Amino acid sequence: MAEKLRFGILGSGFIALTHAEALHRAAGAELAAIAGGRKAGELAGQYGARMESSVQSLIQAADIDAVVVCTPHALHASQAIHCLKQGKHVLVEKPMACSESECLSMIESAEEAGRKLMVAHFQRYRAPNAAAKRAIEAGRIGRVRLAQQSLLEPPNEKPWQLQPESRGFFLGYGVHGIDLLRWWFDSEISLVFAACHHFRGNPTEDATQIICSFENGASASLLASDCLPPGQQDKPPGAVGFSTLIIGDGGTISVDSYGETVLESAGAREVIGRLPSWTSLTSTERITAYLEQDEAFIRCVHEDAPVPISGEEGVRNVRVALAAYESAEKGALVSLQYAKKST
């Protein structure tokens, strides 16, 4: 393998641009090629990469060491598996895939190929979210008991996201919240009760509320929707309304994932994390979390170390989202059982 990890990107939309900028800045990486989507040529030219004629040709290119999969969610599994079978390391955007079986096939393919597979749950690298994690681990609010979370944004009308195979907003974007809650609580979600809505009349749900219990006894509620009327948020480009109140037996943490994290305990209030605003999708303030994520992946490939967000983590997030859909359809609690985590 070359000293620099040579990357290809599948897809050319919003998140592909984001990874292109992150890889452009990343130590130990070179963006070599882009394929897929109507903006592939433009994006490749912007970052000095070549545009491959097809997704297939990029995956088979001999000079590509790793691929970032930034295509529609329903394509993640087939494309990631193809990359792995061609000997490429894979960083796949969330959600990992649209079914549990697809996720498991991706994990199996990575193991058979001896290649790295990481799921891009970048919110773990956002400064406000990471500050909350450090405070919880340090015991600053005691034992975590409850959380209340909301993820709200204006309507997303990208045609592929409204197709039934994409499942809906909760699987596509609510997984951000699922992943953070599991990460913060350091526990798995064991029970889910949910309600889903199709307020805009599309085949995919556009609002889901869940109440969930964790194996460690904690509980949380989460609302995820893209039904917010336009103009209701004063946010920089690419930012959304994403907030969480975490309640422990010794204090609280209020997290604005695109603003400040505030810890309150024993009558004292402290800002423990802050994300500055930005003016463009490629501003340093926005890209930093993606850069840290992508560089973590690069280090794991170079050092042959375990990735920080594994396929096992990715499939557990997908399982919770699918359990929410099952609960809403049946009008009943859904129980999730887990085998012991691998070491």
Stockholm file with secondary structure:
# STOCKHOLM 1.0

chainA/1-343         MAEKLRFGILGSGFIALTHAEALHRAAGAELAAIAGGRKAGELAGQYGARMESSVQSLIQAADIDAVVVCTPHALHASQAIHCLKQGKHVLVEKPMACSESECLSMIESAEEAGRKLMVAHFQRYRAPNAAAKRAIEAGRIGRVRLAQQSLLEPPNEKPWQLQPESRGFFLGYGVHGIDLLRWWFDSEISLVFAACHHFRGNPTEDATQIICSFENGASASLLASDCLPPGQQDKPPGAVGFSTLIIGDGGTISVDSYGETVLESAGAREVIGRLPSWTSLTSTERITAYLEQDEAFIRCVHEDAPVPISGEEGVRNVRVALAAYESAEKGALVSLQYAKKST
#=GR chainA/1-343 SS CCSSEEEEEECCSHHHHHHHHHHHHCTTEEEEEEESSTTHHHHHHHTTCEECSSHHHHHHCTTCCEEEECSCGGGHHHHHHHHHHTTCEEEEESSSCSSHHHHHHHHHHHHHHTCCEEEECGGGGSHHHHHHHHHHHTTTTCSEEEEEEEEECSCCCCGGGGSGGGCBHIIIIIHHHHHHHHHHHTSCEEEEEEEEECTTCCSSBCEEEEEEEETTSCEEEEEEESCCCTTSCCCCTTCCEEEEEEEETTEEEEEETTSEEEEEETTEEEEEEECCCCSSTTCHHHHHHHHHHHHHHHHHHHHTCCCSSBHHHHHHHHHHHHHHHHHHHHTSCEECCCCCCCC
#=GC SS_cons         CCSSEEEEEECCSHHHHHHHHHHHHCTTEEEEEEESSTTHHHHHHHTTCEECSSHHHHHHCTTCCEEEECSCGGGHHHHHHHHHHTTCEEEEESSSCSSHHHHHHHHHHHHHHTCCEEEECGGGGSHHHHHHHHHHHTTTTCSEEEEEEEEECSCCCCGGGGSGGGCBHIIIIIHHHHHHHHHHHTSCEEEEEEEEECTTCCSSBCEEEEEEEETTSCEEEEEEESCCCTTSCCCCTTCCEEEEEEEETTEEEEEETTSEEEEEETTEEEEEEECCCCSSTTCHHHHHHHHHHHHHHHHHHHHTCCCSSBHHHHHHHHHHHHHHHHHHHHTSCEECCCCCCCC
//
